[in-house]
Amino acid sequence: DSATEAPERTAPGDQFALLVEAERIRLAYAYDPHFAVSLSGVEPLPHQLEAVYERMLPQGRLRFLLADDPGAGKTIMAGLLIKELKMRQAVERVLVLCPAPLTIQWQDEMRTKFDEVFEVLNSATTKGQLAGNAWQRFPQCITSVDFAKRDDVSPDLLRADWDLVIIDEAHKCAARWFTGEVKRTKRYSLAEALGRQVERLLLLTATPHQGDVEQFAYFLRLLDEDQFIGPDQV
């Protein structure tokens, strides 16, 4: 019956070609195992490909400590991970915590190497915003961990939803068992709170252990409180 037939839909050829190309790009990761590499301005080394594509991406609930030596390209690996997860539509909102001197470097590398735009938030940019939560306004944020840990900053940051949190120089988030209780630094408390909120947490450091077994035990608890125990639970 012609009355029940679906109406014929037409479009200009150039628009149809754009639609097909958009779908090809959206699904390309399923056919190209290193698709983010093709879209990025980097030539990753074998250990970087192994870390991202064989270790991190297969994890449904990503909780990962990347503890390569200085200069091994941990930022590159983080950028590839971000790019791949975004192409899979697994993440939209990303937070990077790092030492203050590295915020601009992170922003520059994400932009130039991966074409990912991150907003650097600090006291100047957050105070200059209109009413509302500045952390919710931008989907991809970079900030200093020492700024984020402040009592007047962390509540708003924790109220925002994050799909992926990356903490650079994560060993500086420290805790110890002292006089019958766990002494947490503000950095550690912030990392602990974020880790409880997000499914995907990536810790970057070249010195995870530092020769202190007790501190290392609490450091690992940032990844999984159920799997790793601290001295207070022995």
N, C-alpha and C positions, 0 to 999 in steps of 0.2 A: 504494500500500500504506500503510495507516494506521500500520503499525509504523515506517515510515521517515520519516514526516512530522515536521517540526520542532515541538516542543511550543509550544503557544500561550503567549505571554507577555503579561501584563497588568500595569498599574500604575495607581495612583490618578490621576485627572485633573490634580490640582494638581502632582504630581510630574512628570508628562509635560510639563506646560506649562513647568516650570522647566528641564527637559532641553532643550526646543526653544529656550527663551530663551538658555540657555547656549551652544548651538551657534550661534545667530544672532549673539551677541556675539563668539564666537570667530572667526567668518568675516566679520564686518562690514567689516574693513579692505579686503577684496577688492572691496567695492561702494562704500564711502565713502572717497575718496582722502585725506581729512583726518580720519580717524576719531579719532585721538588728540586732536585739537582739541575734538571733541564731548565727550570724557571729561575734559577738563582745565579748570581755572579760569583760562584765559587767552584773550585775543583777539589772536592773533598778527598782526603786520604783514606786508605783502606780501613784504618781503625775507627775513623769517624763514621763511615758507612756501616760498619759492623755495629757500632754502639746505637745508632739511630734506627736502622732497619731490621737488625736481628735481635736487639735487646729491648729497646724502648717501645717501638711502635706495636709489636705483638701483644703488649700488655693491655688488657682491658681497663684495669685500674692502675694507672701509672704511678708508681712510687719508686723513684730511682735516685741513686747517689752516683753522680758522675765524678770520679776522683782521678782524673788524668793529671799528668805533670803540667807545670806552667808551660804555655806555648803550644799545647797539644790541640788547641782549637775548640775549647769547650763552648765558646760563644757560637762558633759555626755549627756545632752539633745541636745546640739549643735552637738556633734559627731554622735548621732543617726540620727539626721536630715540630716547631710551630707551623711551618709551611705545610708539612704533610698532614698534620691534624686539622688544619683549616680547610684543606682541599677535601678532606673526608667529611667535612662539616661536623667534626667532633668537638671543636672548640670555637668560640667567638671572642670570649673575654679573657685576656691574658695579662698577668701582673708579673713584672720583673722587679725584684728587690736586689740591690747591689750597693757597694760602697759609693758614697757621694761622688768621688772623682771619676767613677766609671759610668755614671748615668748618661752623659753625652756620648761616650764611646759606644755604649750599648745602642743608643738611639741611632747613631750614625751607621753602625754595622747592620742593624736590622733594615734600615732604609736603603743603603747602597747595595748590600749583598742579597737581600731577600725581598726588596720592595714592600716591606711591612712598615707601616707608619705607627710609631709609638709616641705618646705624649709624656713628656717628663714633668712629673708633678712635684712641686716643692712648696715652701711657705709662700713664695711670691705668686705662683700660679693658682694655688688653692684659695688664697685670700682674695684674689682678683675675680673669682667666679661669682655668678649670680646665685641667688638662693637655691639651695639644694645640695646634693652630695656630689662633689667634683669627681669622686672615684667612680660613680655610676655614669657620669656623662661621657667618659672616654672608654672605648672598648679595649684599648691596649695601652697600658700604663707602665712607665718605668719610674722608680723612685728610690731614694736613699733609704736603706734599712734604718738608719739612725733618725731620719725624719719620720718614717712610718711608725716607729715604736713609741713616739711621743704620746703622752696621755690625751692630748687634745687632737690627735690625728688618727690614732689606731681605731677608735670606735667607728668612725665613718668608713674607713678602709674595710673593716670587717663586716660592715653592713652591706657592702657591695658584693655582688655575685661574681665569682671567678671560675672559669673552666680549667685554667692551668696557671699554676704559680711556680715561678722559677726564682731560686735564691742563689745568688752568686756569692762567693766567699762565705759559704754557709757555715763553715767551722766556727765563725765568729758568733754564732748563735749557741751559747754555752749554758750548761746547767751542772750543778754539783750537789752531792749529798753531804750536808754539813750540819752538825749538831742536831741530828734527828729529823731533819726536814730537807726537802729539795730546794736549793737556792737557784732560782732561774733568773737569768739576765732578762731585761726587757726585750732584747732581740730574740731570745729563746721563746719567751712567752708569746710574742707575735707570730713566730714561725709555727709554734705549736697550735695556736688558735687557727691559723690559716690551714694547716695540715688537716685539722679536724673538719674543716668546711669543704675542702675541694677533693675531687677524685684524682686529680693529676698534680703531682708535686715532684719537681725536679730540683735536686740540690747539687750545686757545683762547688768543688773545692779541690785544690791540689794538696791539701794537708788535712785529711779527715781525722787522723788519729792524734798526732802531736805528742805521742808518748804517754798519754793519760788515759788509762783504761776506763776509769769511771766516767770521765767526760765524754769519751767515745760512746759508751753505752747509752748515755742520754741523747747524744747526737743521733744515733740510729733510731731511737724512739720517735724522732720526728717523722720517720718514714712509716712506722707501724708500731703503735703502742701495744698491740696484742702479740706481735711476734718477738719484739725485743723488750727485755726487762732492765730496769735500773737497779742500782745497789739497794735502794729502799725497798725493793720487792723480793730480795733474796731471803 
